[in-house]
């Protein structure tokens, strides 16, 4: 997550379109919001449109707006491109957008102007497009479900989100974040995560990714009957196939479990990630006997970046 957040921030400061690719539930909208929040457009609107949640006939009117009389019942209305002027428009599940609509979106990206459905007046909108897909762009293009020219126009910036199962260090950080997020919505005062609960969380495969983890944490909080750390991870016993154990369940060493749990106990998600980053840098420097070049190599960072982070955290 640390590297993904840094890459997201780097994309944010450059005012370019971005494509985020990842399985359903990996947190694509969270990263789209991060990009918006860290950009110069942060004080302008962030508007999200789920292309897979609308019938094809409604996507055009929702995106471009309508003029009264364009069709039966149509009224004058602003579309999302107009409403998001100056800000960011997040197009989720772009792969669900019909090909004919992709052509119209491409035309807008080329000219930065559009016409409302049934209208003749050209409207200009200075909006940044961040799009998300839950399928491989390459496969979509091969299957003629994605215009290659639209993808290349949008994919100036690319962010690929791996499944949660391949990011075990994020599981407890996110779990703690969800506990903080929903603490006021449950009966008991729940803070922190027990060692038993941590072990269970780290062993699961999470096929539904971050969204599945969030739902599991909320369910567990609701079912807990007393104050204190989250003690049990609750799931639907009648549908265990929804929460399968990983076929390669990890045995988490006690020392590593304690370290991960300690970073899932204090502060919001951003501060927890910063704490964990500082811990990783310190450990790498110790293993490299203070050799910055060697530590940078172990961490997959440039020496300049590592020097900046050492100064940032006063290590």
C-alpha positions as CSV (number, residue, x, y, z in Angstrom):
1,X,0.0,0.0,0.0
2,X,2.9,2.4,0.8
3,X,4.2,2.2,-2.8
4,X,0.6,2.5,-4.2
5,X,-0.1,5.6,-2.1
6,X,3.1,7.2,-3.2
7,X,2.4,6.5,-6.9
8,X,-1.2,7.8,-6.5
9,X,0.1,11.0,-5.0
10,X,2.6,11.3,-7.9
11,X,-0.1,10.9,-10.4
12,X,-2.3,13.4,-8.5
13,X,0.1,16.4,-8.9
14,X,0.2,15.9,-12.7
15,X,-3.1,17.0,-14.2
16,X,-3.5,14.0,-16.5
17,X,-6.2,11.3,-16.9
18,X,-5.7,8.2,-14.9
19,X,-6.9,4.6,-15.3
20,X,-7.1,2.4,-12.2
21,X,-7.2,-1.4,-12.8
22,X,-8.0,-3.9,-10.1
23,X,-10.4,-6.7,-9.0
24,X,-13.8,-5.8,-7.6
25,X,-13.4,-4.5,-4.1
26,X,-9.7,-3.6,-4.2
27,X,-10.4,0.1,-3.3
28,X,-10.3,1.7,-6.7
29,X,-12.6,4.6,-5.7
30,X,-10.6,5.2,-2.5
31,X,-7.5,5.7,-4.7
32,X,-9.5,7.9,-7.1
33,X,-10.5,10.1,-4.1
34,X,-6.8,10.1,-3.0
35,X,-5.8,11.4,-6.4
36,X,-8.4,14.1,-6.3
37,X,-7.6,15.1,-2.8
38,X,-3.9,15.5,-3.5
39,X,-4.4,17.4,-6.8
40,X,-4.8,21.1,-7.4
41,X,-8.5,20.3,-8.1
42,X,-9.1,19.3,-4.4
43,X,-11.4,22.2,-3.7
44,X,-13.5,21.5,-6.7
45,X,-16.2,18.7,-7.1
46,X,-15.4,15.0,-7.0
47,X,-18.3,13.2,-8.8
48,X,-18.5,9.4,-9.3
49,X,-20.5,7.6,-12.0
50,X,-20.7,3.8,-11.9
51,X,-21.1,2.9,-15.5
52,X,-22.1,-0.6,-14.6
53,X,-25.0,0.5,-12.4
54,X,-26.9,2.4,-15.2
55,X,-28.8,1.1,-18.2
56,X,-27.0,2.1,-21.4
57,X,-29.9,4.4,-22.3
58,X,-29.3,6.5,-19.2
59,X,-25.5,6.8,-19.3
60,X,-25.5,9.4,-22.1
61,X,-28.1,11.7,-20.4
62,X,-26.4,11.2,-17.0
63,X,-23.0,12.1,-18.5
64,X,-23.9,14.9,-20.8
65,X,-27.2,16.2,-19.4
66,X,-30.5,16.8,-21.3
67,X,-32.5,19.6,-23.0
68,X,-36.2,19.8,-22.4
69,X,-38.1,17.9,-25.1
70,X,-35.1,15.7,-26.1
71,X,-37.3,12.7,-25.4
72,X,-40.5,12.1,-23.6
73,X,-40.3,13.4,-20.1
74,X,-36.9,15.0,-20.6
75,X,-36.2,18.3,-18.7
76,X,-33.3,20.7,-18.8
77,X,-30.6,19.1,-16.6
78,X,-26.9,19.3,-16.1
79,X,-24.8,16.2,-16.7
80,X,-21.9,15.0,-14.6
81,X,-19.4,16.4,-17.0
82,X,-20.8,19.9,-16.4
83,X,-21.3,19.4,-12.7
84,X,-17.7,18.2,-12.3
85,X,-16.3,21.3,-14.1
86,X,-12.9,22.2,-12.5
87,X,-12.9,19.0,-10.5
88,X,-12.6,15.2,-11.1
89,X,-15.1,12.8,-12.7
90,X,-14.6,9.2,-11.6
91,X,-15.9,6.7,-14.1
92,X,-16.1,3.4,-12.3
93,X,-16.5,0.2,-14.3
94,X,-15.7,1.9,-17.5
95,X,-15.5,-1.5,-19.1
96,X,-19.3,-1.6,-18.8
97,X,-19.8,1.5,-20.9
98,X,-21.2,0.7,-24.4
99,X,-18.9,1.1,-27.4
100,X,-21.0,3.9,-28.9
101,X,-20.8,5.9,-25.6
102,X,-17.0,5.3,-25.5
103,X,-16.9,7.1,-28.9
104,X,-18.7,10.1,-27.5
105,X,-16.5,10.2,-24.4
106,X,-13.4,10.1,-26.6
107,X,-14.7,13.1,-28.6
108,X,-15.1,15.0,-25.3
109,X,-11.5,14.1,-24.2
110,X,-10.2,15.4,-27.5
111,X,-12.2,18.7,-27.5
112,X,-13.0,19.2,-23.8
113,X,-16.5,20.2,-25.1
114,X,-19.8,18.4,-25.5
115,X,-23.5,18.9,-26.3
116,X,-26.4,18.0,-24.1
117,X,-28.7,15.3,-25.3
118,X,-31.1,17.1,-27.7
119,X,-29.1,20.3,-27.6
120,X,-27.1,22.3,-30.2
121,X,-25.0,24.4,-27.9
122,X,-21.4,23.4,-27.2
123,X,-20.4,23.3,-23.5
124,X,-16.8,23.4,-22.3
125,X,-15.8,21.6,-19.2
126,X,-12.4,21.5,-17.6
127,X,-12.7,18.2,-15.9
128,X,-10.2,15.5,-15.1
129,X,-11.2,12.0,-15.8
130,X,-10.2,9.1,-13.5
131,X,-11.5,5.8,-14.8
132,X,-11.5,2.3,-13.2
133,X,-11.8,-1.1,-14.7
134,X,-12.2,-4.5,-13.0
135,X,-11.0,-6.4,-16.1
136,X,-7.8,-6.5,-18.1
137,X,-7.7,-3.5,-20.6
138,X,-5.7,-5.7,-23.0
139,X,-8.4,-8.4,-23.0
140,X,-11.2,-5.8,-23.3
141,X,-9.5,-4.4,-26.4
142,X,-9.0,-7.8,-27.9
143,X,-12.7,-8.6,-27.3
144,X,-13.8,-5.3,-28.9
145,X,-15.4,-4.2,-25.7
146,X,-13.0,-1.3,-25.2
147,X,-11.9,1.2,-27.8
148,X,-8.1,1.1,-28.0
149,X,-7.9,4.9,-28.7
150,X,-10.0,5.7,-25.7
151,X,-7.9,3.5,-23.4
152,X,-4.7,5.1,-24.7
153,X,-6.2,8.6,-24.2
154,X,-7.2,7.8,-20.6
155,X,-4.3,5.6,-19.7
156,X,-1.6,8.4,-19.5
157,X,-1.4,7.5,-15.8
158,X,-1.9,3.9,-14.8
159,X,-2.4,2.4,-11.3
160,X,-2.8,-1.3,-10.8
161,X,-4.2,-2.5,-7.5
162,X,-3.3,-6.1,-6.5
163,X,-5.7,-8.3,-4.7
164,X,-5.8,-7.9,-0.9
165,X,-4.5,-11.5,-0.4
166,X,-1.1,-10.4,-1.8
167,X,-0.9,-7.4,0.6
168,X,-1.0,-9.1,4.1
169,X,0.6,-6.0,5.6
170,X,-2.5,-4.0,4.6
171,X,-5.1,-6.3,6.2
172,X,-4.7,-5.1,9.8
173,X,-4.1,-1.5,8.9
174,X,-7.4,-1.5,7.0
175,X,-9.2,-3.5,9.7
176,X,-8.2,-0.9,12.3
177,X,-9.4,1.9,9.9
178,X,-12.8,0.3,9.5
179,X,-13.1,-0.2,13.3
180,X,-12.5,3.6,13.7
181,X,-14.9,4.4,10.9
182,X,-17.8,2.4,12.3
183,X,-17.1,2.7,16.0
184,X,-20.0,5.1,16.6
185,X,-22.4,2.9,14.8
186,X,-22.3,-0.1,17.1
187,X,-23.4,-0.6,20.6
188,X,-20.1,-1.4,22.3
189,X,-16.9,0.6,22.4
190,X,-14.5,-1.4,20.3
191,X,-10.8,-0.4,20.0
192,X,-8.0,-2.4,18.6
193,X,-7.8,-6.0,17.5
194,X,-7.0,-9.1,19.7
195,X,-4.2,-11.4,18.7
196,X,-6.6,-14.2,18.0
197,X,-8.6,-12.0,15.6
198,X,-5.4,-10.7,13.9
199,X,-4.4,-14.3,13.2
200,X,-7.7,-15.2,11.6
201,X,-7.7,-12.0,9.5
202,X,-4.2,-12.7,8.2
203,X,-5.0,-16.3,7.2
204,X,-8.0,-15.7,5.1
205,X,-7.8,-15.4,1.3
206,X,-10.2,-12.4,0.9
207,X,-11.6,-13.1,-2.6
208,X,-13.8,-10.1,-2.2
209,X,-10.8,-7.9,-1.3
210,X,-11.1,-4.7,0.7
211,X,-14.9,-4.5,0.4
212,X,-15.2,-8.0,1.8
213,X,-12.8,-7.2,4.6
214,X,-14.9,-4.1,5.5
215,X,-18.1,-6.0,5.6
216,X,-16.5,-8.7,7.8
217,X,-15.2,-6.1,10.3
218,X,-18.6,-4.4,10.5
219,X,-20.3,-7.7,11.1
220,X,-17.8,-8.7,13.7
221,X,-18.3,-5.4,15.5
222,X,-22.1,-5.8,15.5
223,X,-21.9,-9.3,17.0
224,X,-19.4,-8.5,19.7
225,X,-21.2,-8.3,23.1
226,X,-18.7,-6.2,25.2
227,X,-16.3,-3.3,25.1
228,X,-12.6,-3.8,24.3
229,X,-10.6,-5.0,21.3
230,X,-12.3,-6.9,18.5
231,X,-12.1,-10.5,19.6
232,X,-13.8,-12.7,17.1
233,X,-14.2,-12.5,13.3
234,X,-17.8,-13.3,12.5
235,X,-19.1,-14.6,9.2
236,X,-22.1,-16.4,7.9
237,X,-21.8,-20.0,9.0
238,X,-24.4,-21.1,6.5
239,X,-22.3,-19.7,3.6
240,X,-18.7,-20.6,4.4
241,X,-17.9,-20.6,0.7
242,X,-18.2,-16.8,0.8
243,X,-15.3,-16.7,3.2
244,X,-13.0,-19.6,2.3
245,X,-9.8,-20.3,4.1
246,X,-6.8,-19.7,1.8
247,X,-5.6,-22.9,0.2
248,X,-2.1,-21.7,1.3
249,X,-3.0,-20.4,4.7
250,X,-0.1,-18.4,6.2
251,X,1.3,-19.3,9.6
252,X,2.1,-15.8,10.9
253,X,5.2,-15.7,13.2
254,X,4.3,-14.4,16.7
255,X,6.9,-11.6,16.3
256,X,5.5,-10.5,13.0
257,X,1.9,-10.7,14.2
258,X,2.8,-8.5,17.2
259,X,4.5,-5.9,14.9
260,X,1.6,-5.8,12.5
261,X,-1.0,-5.6,15.3
262,X,0.9,-2.7,16.9
263,X,0.7,-0.7,13.7
264,X,-3.1,-1.4,13.5
265,X,-3.7,0.2,16.9
266,X,-3.1,3.9,16.8
267,X,-4.3,6.8,14.6
268,X,-6.1,7.0,11.3
269,X,-5.1,5.0,8.2
270,X,-2.6,7.6,6.9
271,X,-0.8,7.9,10.2
272,X,-0.7,4.1,10.6
273,X,0.8,3.7,7.1
274,X,3.4,6.3,8.0
275,X,4.3,4.5,11.2
276,X,4.6,1.2,9.3
277,X,6.7,2.9,6.6
278,X,9.1,4.3,9.2
279,X,9.4,0.8,10.8
280,X,10.3,-0.8,7.4
281,X,12.9,1.9,6.6
282,X,14.5,1.5,10.1
283,X,14.6,-2.2,9.8
284,X,16.1,-2.1,6.3
285,X,18.8,0.4,7.5
286,X,19.6,-1.9,10.4
287,X,19.9,-4.9,8.2
288,X,22.2,-2.9,5.8
289,X,24.3,-1.7,8.7
290,X,23.4,1.9,7.9
291,X,24.3,1.6,4.2
292,X,21.6,3.8,2.5
293,X,22.3,2.5,-1.0
294,X,21.8,-1.1,0.1
295,X,18.7,-0.3,2.1
296,X,17.2,1.6,-0.8
297,X,17.8,-1.5,-3.0
298,X,16.0,-3.7,-0.5
299,X,13.1,-1.4,-0.3
300,X,12.8,-0.8,-4.0
301,X,13.4,2.9,-3.7
302,X,15.9,5.3,-5.2
303,X,18.7,6.6,-2.9
304,X,17.2,10.1,-3.3
305,X,13.8,9.0,-2.2
306,X,15.2,7.1,0.8
307,X,17.2,10.1,1.8
308,X,14.1,12.2,1.7
309,X,12.2,9.7,3.8
310,X,15.0,9.4,6.4
311,X,14.9,13.2,6.8
312,X,11.1,13.2,6.9
313,X,10.9,10.7,9.7
314,X,14.1,11.9,11.4
315,X,15.5,8.4,11.4
